[in-house]
């Protein structure tokens, strides 16, 4: 009786106890899942919702996520779709809508907020000059007369200057004025202040300023030029 020699395949002996070779498994392509895609779109929509300028992107992504989530929720067994992922997608879409409304409301409130008044850091003289210009052009008409003088009982001259104030501001106002007297060379001689209380619209008040006692001052004021250097209203 002769022994049978082991068979050879492809030049190599095959053992009768050898494990059979596993067949090659092909890697399956990743399947498209509607519920997962809806969740991603819902997250993008929620992120865009916090930026007011991206409201159209929020609407587009949120609507797509909502529709895809509802579709996945209605057909949970299709392509391995899961109800919980579809529910998350729908929730994200709804939250993005509320977030967009909230961000738009906050942005509108900030944009519509009144600006705080700007504090003028200019020197007091400049600030007062601007106020004086506005008062004299819109609220008060100042007519300066000529300086005059009279002798008092002791024989000394007492000077005065008559000024007429007309209220053109459209309502009752009180005024503060400061006047300056200048000589022919533009050099300041002296200053005086006047207060005009509760002057009605269109009404005229006549006041006297530079009521100064002294012959020398009377002579200087007789040829002086007078100006309003400060004016304010209340």
C-alpha positions as CSV (number, residue, x, y, z in Angstrom):
1,X,0.0,0.0,0.0
2,X,1.6,3.2,-1.1
3,X,1.1,6.6,0.7
4,X,-0.5,9.4,-1.1
5,X,1.8,12.5,-1.3
6,X,0.3,15.8,-0.1
7,X,-1.0,17.9,-2.9
8,X,0.8,21.2,-3.8
9,X,-1.0,24.3,-4.9
10,X,0.9,27.2,-6.4
11,X,4.2,25.5,-5.5
12,X,3.3,25.2,-1.8
13,X,2.0,22.3,0.2
14,X,-1.5,22.7,1.6
15,X,-2.1,21.2,5.1
16,X,-5.3,19.5,5.5
17,X,-5.7,21.3,8.8
18,X,-4.9,24.8,7.6
19,X,-7.5,27.6,8.3
20,X,-9.3,28.6,5.1
21,X,-8.3,32.1,3.9
22,X,-10.9,34.8,4.7
23,X,-12.5,36.4,1.6
24,X,-11.5,40.0,1.0
25,X,-14.1,42.4,2.4
26,X,-14.7,45.5,0.4
27,X,-15.0,48.7,2.4
28,X,-18.5,50.0,2.1
29,X,-19.0,53.7,1.3
30,X,-20.4,55.7,4.1
31,X,-24.1,56.0,3.7
32,X,-25.9,59.3,3.6
33,X,-28.0,59.9,6.7
34,X,-30.7,62.6,6.4
35,X,-31.1,63.0,10.1
36,X,-27.4,63.6,10.7
37,X,-27.2,66.1,7.9
38,X,-30.3,67.9,9.3
39,X,-28.6,68.1,12.7
40,X,-25.5,69.6,11.2
41,X,-27.5,72.2,9.3
42,X,-29.4,73.0,12.5
43,X,-26.2,73.7,14.4
44,X,-25.0,76.0,11.6
45,X,-28.3,77.8,11.7
46,X,-28.0,78.3,15.4
47,X,-24.5,79.7,15.1
48,X,-25.6,82.1,12.4
49,X,-28.5,83.3,14.5
50,X,-26.3,85.2,17.0
51,X,-25.0,87.4,14.1
52,X,-27.8,89.9,13.0
53,X,-26.2,90.3,9.6
54,X,-26.5,86.6,8.9
55,X,-30.3,86.4,9.3
56,X,-30.8,85.1,5.7
57,X,-28.3,82.3,6.3
58,X,-30.1,81.4,9.5
59,X,-33.4,81.2,7.7
60,X,-32.0,79.1,4.9
61,X,-30.1,76.6,7.1
62,X,-32.8,76.5,9.7
63,X,-35.6,75.8,7.2
64,X,-33.5,73.1,5.6
65,X,-32.8,71.5,9.0
66,X,-36.4,71.6,10.0
67,X,-37.7,70.0,6.8
68,X,-35.0,67.3,6.7
69,X,-35.6,66.6,10.4
70,X,-39.3,66.2,10.0
71,X,-38.7,63.9,7.0
72,X,-36.3,61.8,9.0
73,X,-38.6,61.7,12.0
74,X,-41.5,60.5,9.8
75,X,-39.4,57.7,8.3
76,X,-37.0,56.5,11.1
77,X,-36.1,53.2,9.5
78,X,-34.9,54.6,6.2
79,X,-31.1,54.3,5.8
80,X,-30.6,53.9,9.5
81,X,-32.2,57.2,10.5
82,X,-32.7,57.8,14.2
83,X,-35.5,59.5,15.9
84,X,-33.3,61.2,18.5
85,X,-31.0,62.7,15.9
86,X,-34.0,63.9,13.9
87,X,-35.5,65.5,17.1
88,X,-32.2,67.3,17.8
89,X,-32.2,68.7,14.3
90,X,-35.7,70.0,14.7
91,X,-34.9,71.5,18.1
92,X,-31.8,73.3,16.7
93,X,-33.8,74.7,13.8
94,X,-36.5,76.0,16.2
95,X,-33.8,77.5,18.6
96,X,-32.1,79.2,15.7
97,X,-35.4,81.0,14.9
98,X,-35.8,82.2,18.4
99,X,-32.1,83.2,18.5
100,X,-32.4,85.2,15.3
101,X,-35.4,87.1,16.7
102,X,-33.6,87.8,19.9
103,X,-30.4,89.0,18.2
104,X,-32.3,91.3,15.8
105,X,-34.2,92.8,18.8
106,X,-31.1,93.4,20.7
107,X,-29.3,94.9,17.7
108,X,-32.2,97.2,17.0
109,X,-32.4,98.4,20.6
110,X,-28.7,99.2,20.6
111,X,-28.8,100.9,17.2
112,X,-31.8,103.0,18.2
113,X,-30.4,104.1,21.5
114,X,-29.8,107.8,21.7
115,X,-26.2,108.9,21.6
116,X,-24.9,110.3,24.8
117,X,-24.3,114.0,24.7
118,X,-20.7,114.9,23.9
119,X,-18.9,116.7,26.6
120,X,-17.3,119.8,25.3
121,X,-13.7,119.8,26.5
122,X,-12.9,123.2,25.0
123,X,-11.7,126.0,27.3
124,X,-14.5,127.9,29.1
125,X,-13.9,131.0,27.0
126,X,-14.5,129.0,23.7
127,X,-17.6,127.2,25.1
128,X,-19.1,130.6,26.3
129,X,-18.3,132.2,22.9
130,X,-20.3,129.5,21.1
131,X,-23.2,129.9,23.5
132,X,-23.1,133.7,23.1
133,X,-23.2,133.5,19.4
134,X,-26.3,131.2,19.5
135,X,-28.1,133.4,22.0
136,X,-27.5,136.6,20.1
137,X,-28.5,135.1,16.8
138,X,-31.6,133.1,17.9
139,X,-32.9,134.4,21.2
140,X,-31.9,138.0,21.9
141,X,-31.6,141.1,19.9
142,X,-29.3,143.6,21.7
143,X,-29.3,147.3,20.8
144,X,-26.6,149.3,22.5
145,X,-27.2,153.0,22.8
146,X,-24.7,155.8,23.6
147,X,-22.9,156.4,26.9
148,X,-24.1,159.4,28.8
149,X,-23.2,161.1,32.1
150,X,-24.9,163.2,34.7
151,X,-23.7,165.2,37.7
152,X,-24.5,163.8,41.1
153,X,-25.3,166.1,44.0
154,X,-21.6,166.3,44.8
155,X,-20.8,167.5,41.3
156,X,-19.1,164.3,40.1
157,X,-20.1,162.8,36.8
158,X,-21.9,159.4,36.9
159,X,-21.8,157.5,33.6
160,X,-24.3,155.0,32.2
161,X,-25.1,153.1,29.0
162,X,-28.6,152.3,27.9
163,X,-29.2,148.9,26.3
164,X,-32.4,147.5,24.8
165,X,-33.0,143.7,24.9
166,X,-35.7,142.1,22.7
167,X,-36.6,138.4,23.3
168,X,-36.7,136.6,19.9
169,X,-36.5,133.1,21.3
170,X,-40.2,132.2,20.9
171,X,-40.8,131.7,24.6
172,X,-40.2,133.5,27.9
173,X,-36.6,133.6,28.8
174,X,-34.2,135.1,31.3
175,X,-30.8,136.5,30.1
176,X,-27.3,137.1,31.5
177,X,-25.1,139.5,29.6
178,X,-21.5,140.8,30.0
179,X,-20.5,144.0,28.2
180,X,-17.0,145.4,27.6
181,X,-16.0,149.0,26.9
182,X,-13.1,149.5,24.4
183,X,-11.1,152.6,23.7
184,X,-10.2,153.8,20.2
185,X,-7.2,151.4,20.1
186,X,-9.3,148.4,21.0
187,X,-7.9,148.3,24.6
188,X,-10.3,147.3,27.3
189,X,-11.5,150.0,29.6
190,X,-13.9,148.1,31.9
191,X,-16.6,145.5,32.0
192,X,-20.1,145.2,33.4
193,X,-22.8,142.5,33.8
194,X,-26.6,142.7,33.5
195,X,-29.4,140.2,34.3
196,X,-32.8,140.4,32.5
197,X,-35.3,138.1,34.3
198,X,-38.4,136.5,32.7
199,X,-38.7,138.4,29.5
200,X,-41.7,137.3,27.4
201,X,-41.5,136.4,23.7
202,X,-41.3,139.6,21.6
203,X,-41.0,141.8,24.7
204,X,-38.4,144.5,25.1
205,X,-36.4,145.3,28.3
206,X,-34.4,148.5,28.6
207,X,-31.5,148.4,31.1
208,X,-28.6,150.6,32.1
209,X,-25.0,149.3,32.5
210,X,-21.7,150.9,33.3
211,X,-23.2,153.0,36.1
212,X,-19.8,154.3,37.2
213,X,-19.1,157.4,39.3
214,X,-16.0,159.4,38.3
215,X,-15.1,162.2,35.9
216,X,-12.1,160.4,34.4
217,X,-14.2,157.3,33.7
218,X,-17.0,159.4,32.3
219,X,-14.6,160.9,29.8
220,X,-13.3,157.5,28.7
221,X,-16.7,156.0,28.3
222,X,-18.0,158.9,26.3
223,X,-15.8,157.9,23.3
224,X,-15.7,154.1,24.0
225,X,-17.1,151.3,21.8
226,X,-19.3,148.7,23.6
227,X,-19.7,145.0,22.8
228,X,-21.5,141.9,24.2
229,X,-18.8,139.4,25.1
230,X,-21.0,136.8,26.9
231,X,-24.6,135.9,26.7
232,X,-26.6,133.1,28.1
233,X,-30.4,132.3,28.5
234,X,-32.5,130.3,30.9
